[in-house]
Amino acid sequence: MTTKLAVRQLVREEITAIGAYPVADASGYIKLDAMENPWPLPLELQHELAVELAQVALNRYPDPNGGGLKEQLRQAFAIPAAADILLGNGSDELITLITQALARPGAKLLALEPSFVMYKMNALLSGLQYVGVPLREDFTLDLPLLLAAIAREQPAVVFVSYPNNPTGPRYAREEVLAVCRAAPGLVVVDEAYQSFADDSLMDLAGELDNLLVMRTLSKLGLAGIRLGYAAASPAWINELNKVRPPYNVNVLTLAAAGFALRHLDVFNRQAAELRAERGRLFAELSCLPLVRAFPSQANFITIRVPDAPALYQHIKQRGILIKQLHGSHPLLANCLRLTVGSPDDNAALLSAIQRFFA
């Protein structure tokens, strides 16, 4: 049997029918495609972290309970005492654990569209039926449509990105609470961009029985260490822990995350600067008559233009990598996503866009 024939016969058809998650080669580009913090650690913290990491016991498995990191997260981000905490290899792994735990035959995962592609991907991988509910054309939430879908589909889990990636807006708090009240199963509120938003549902973690609040340290400035965490009632965390690999967060990540939390003021100042840059970038983009910039509470701005593929190539030819959203969903026709970078990065991006429309 040839390898290709074996693959076709043995790999699930729904897997062979899709492509892998695309990650563009960013070598040599100003990287504004992945919502990363543009600044490295300050030099003095680099040296301090190097000393700390050198002392990590690489010959030992990591503490499966996080080695005290959970309590550091609780203190740093005001996670309620009523909630338990689950650590993940990025929030991507947390999504996987949730879908695996809930994948009963016939179970459904419901999410808004367009939103984070890994919700739909994990539904497929775990064998859940996927139900997508479209946003309005301006990317606001159509709450009656969503509540009707929940009542009709009775999903095991609803994912709500808060603020939403890749569109940028944050839905009203009361809208999300209405989802929690209506949902028969778990509601996952994905707060990956909470550092740039003006609201959070973390204060209700452990209080609302069907609420799980999920976050990551990636957008704050630690994308490279892959650390996600979730807070929910102990009953939910207990079941999800049964699905979690025992050593899913490595010793270097645990040490680096703990170090970063002791210097959280540095990352908070950077997040404040990115929020200010987001405001400046939005104002400049809004002045261009052929550009529609959508309001954002994340560290990116999504725009719609007459010809997104042409503008994407124009920007790329000038050494800047952004995210092409056009073609990924009907509501994202002619849309591009611009990560908010450093002042110099943003100036270069604006100059490229202005030249295109000149």
Secondary structure, DSSP 8 states (H G I E B T S, - for coil): --HHHHHHHHS-HHHHTS--------TTSEE-SS---S----HHHHHHHHHHHHTS-TTS---TT-TTHHHHHHHHHT--TT-EEEEESHHHHHHHHHHHHH--TT-EEEEEESS-HHHHHHHHHHT-EEEEEE--TTS---HHHHHHHHHHH--SEEEEESS-TTT-----HHHHHHHHHH-SSEEEEE-TTGGGSS--SGGGBTTBTTEEEEEESIIIIIGGG--EEEEE-HHHHHHHHHHS-TT-S-HHHHHHHHHHHHTHHHHHHHHHHHHHHHHHHHHHHHTSTT-EE---SSSEEEEE-S-HHHHHHHHHHTTEE-EE-TTS-GGGTTEEEEE---HHHHHHHHHHHHHHH-
